Amino acid sequence: LELTSALLDTSNYGIEMKLRSDDSVSGWNKLIDFEQLSSDSGLYVFEGDLFFWYLPSANSPMISVGTDFIVGLERKAGIISVFLDGALRYTAIDTLGEAVSSSNILNFLVDDTAITGEAFAGSVDWIRIHEDSSTFGQAPSAVPEPASLAMWGLGAIGMMFARRKRQQNKLMA
């Protein structure tokens, strides 16, 4: 999955996703790539834990094969925070800007061209983009379907014309 122009602010954002590994959680399993698949920079599952490429992890395996898990990644004011199932795993300073996408293109669950064999093997239920981590875990607000919006718009236009016609009839009487 590749998302173009996904982030309103490439330096400050939150990404939340629900996943399940169907193959293995040992070795490197890339979840999010920030550099158009040209480098190893990104968020991984490594040996059952979450690991951002060059930053230290919590070093406490908690992800297992066949089990759903929710990953959260926040970057705010140069600090990366990584969450697993709603719990903060670790924070670190993003001194190299590795979690900033210069092109505002994010790739999910696919390997880069730097070193092969790191693609995530599993399934994804959903991915949510947030302004920060403050809304992690909350149900997304309902977005009206285009057909509903069109019906509402036509109704509003019809009411406007009816009002205008009534006003014209009053002036003529």
JOVENHU-V620852 format. One record per backbone hydrogen bond with DSSP energy under -0.5 kcal/mol. CO is the residue of the C=O (numbers start at 0). NH is the residue of the N-H. Records with the same first field share a line. If there is no record, write none. Layout:
BEGIN
CO->NH ; NH
END
This chain:
BEGIN
0->107
1->3
2->105
8->11
10->77
12->74
13->129
14->72
15->127
16->18 ; 70
17->124 ; 125
18->68
19->122
20->65
24->47
26->46
28->44
29->119
30->108
31->42
32->106
34->37
36->112
40->33
41->52
42->30 ; 31
43->45 ; 50
44->28
45->48
47->61 ; 62
48->45
49->57
50->43 ; 52
51->54
63->66
66->20
68->18 ; 70
69->84
70->16
71->82
72->14
73->80
74->12
75->78
77->93
78->75
79->91
80->73
81->88 ; 89
82->71
83->86
86->83
89->81
91->79
92->94
93->96
96->99
98->100
99->101
100->103
103->4 ; 5
104->35
105->2
106->32
117->29
119->121
120->21 ; 22
122->19
125->17
127->15
129->13
131->134
132->135
134->137
141->143
144->148
145->149
146->150
147->151
148->152
149->153
150->154
151->155
152->156
153->157
154->158
155->159
156->160
157->161
158->162
159->163
160->164
161->165
162->166
163->167
164->168
165->169
166->170
167->171
168->172
END
